[in-house]
Amino acid sequence: MAFAVMVNCQGSNPPNYIWGVFSDSNFNQQLQLNITKYNLQTGENTVYPVAPEIGIPINFLSINGSNIKMIAADQVSMSILTLNVDSGEYTVEATMLNSGPIIYNDDGFGFDQATNTLYNTGYISTSNETLDNATLFQWNFETQVFSTIPIVGLDVKDDLTSTGIFNPQTSTYYANLLDEVTGEEVIYCYNVEDQQVSNFSLGIWSLQFSSLIITDNGTLFGITESDDESYAMIYEIDLTTNQANFFFHTENLMIDFSTPAITYGEYILLFTNEQYGDVDNVVTVIDTISRESKVYTIGNGVLPKNIGFLIATSN
């Protein structure tokens, strides 16, 4: 369970730390959730238990020292809160009750910090259990209003793997959906200022992204994998030409679908699993300007899967 938020940083140095949320078991998500702070340089992993009353952290919005501003959810509500990982104390800034029978992908969230509004795409559950009403969902924590906008001509992916991200530079929420006639990948764009929708067909039926990310200069990237599932692939998406251009790939490394990638300034952090051998967790840090990359290996079983990495920081 994770969603993407654009993270601004100062300077052009790569991050030193990656923060995430993991359980203490690969198999039982009801067990203790922990916030982890992993040092890419030393391999040190600091673990902070998450109090059950906080709920499940969906994403980290920002980190200031030991204070993490996050969105967390439980069975009945979503909250914006700030947690001090050292003391365990937290302050709830806003809470909204869940909004009826809706279905969405946990990796489809995008958050507009300027208006405290959360976005996602999915379906409104109906009594006949048909999933043919693709919808944009909006949770406005300022006004405490939940609203929906029908999505015309596009479908959320059948396996609910459509993902999303919010770009504060353009005030636009992006989601990768499918043309309901051709099945082609389409980038759905909703501008929150003028409330206008634009759809950009990439014209590639076989190319479906498992994640969308945006670097600080506003460049949009899609994460996918090769047809034989042996390579993790990154494409640069140009919405002015409706093109998805190959940008980077790993070798013998498969996408970690719990959190495929996050960004830090001009850098992409790609999370993969080795196809062969005993090592599971691999982090590839890619400079999108120079295209240079560095690989960090995290030992097998060090970080059990649950939500995954959510944000990168310098300290």
Stockholm file with secondary structure:
# STOCKHOLM 1.0

chainA/1-315         MAFAVMVNCQGSNPPNYIWGVFSDSNFNQQLQLNITKYNLQTGENTVYPVAPEIGIPINFLSINGSNIKMIAADQVSMSILTLNVDSGEYTVEATMLNSGPIIYNDDGFGFDQATNTLYNTGYISTSNETLDNATLFQWNFETQVFSTIPIVGLDVKDDLTSTGIFNPQTSTYYANLLDEVTGEEVIYCYNVEDQQVSNFSLGIWSLQFSSLIITDNGTLFGITESDDESYAMIYEIDLTTNQANFFFHTENLMIDFSTPAITYGEYILLFTNEQYGDVDNVVTVIDTISRESKVYTIGNGVLPKNIGFLIATSN
#=GR chainA/1-315 SS CCCCCCCCCSSSCCCSEEEEEEESCSSCTTSCEEEEEEETTTCCEEEEECCGGGCEEEEEEEEETTEEEEEEECSSEEEEEEEETTTCCEEEEEEEECCSSEEECGGGCEEETTTTEEEEEEEECCTTCCCCCEEEEEEETTTTEEEEEECCSEECCTTSCCCEEEETTTTEEEEEEEETTTCCEEEEEEETTTTEEEEEECCCTTCCCSEEEECTTCCEEEEEECTTSCCEEEEEEETTTTEEEEEEECSSEEECTTSCEEEETTEEEEEEEESSSSCCEEEEEEETTTCCEEEEEECTTSSCCSSEEEEEECC
#=GC SS_cons         CCCCCCCCCSSSCCCSEEEEEEESCSSCTTSCEEEEEEETTTCCEEEEECCGGGCEEEEEEEEETTEEEEEEECSSEEEEEEEETTTCCEEEEEEEECCSSEEECGGGCEEETTTTEEEEEEEECCTTCCCCCEEEEEEETTTTEEEEEECCSEECCTTSCCCEEEETTTTEEEEEEEETTTCCEEEEEEETTTTEEEEEECCCTTCCCSEEEECTTCCEEEEEECTTSCCEEEEEEETTTTEEEEEEECSSEEECTTSCEEEETTEEEEEEEESSSSCCEEEEEEETTTCCEEEEEECTTSSCCSSEEEEEECC
//
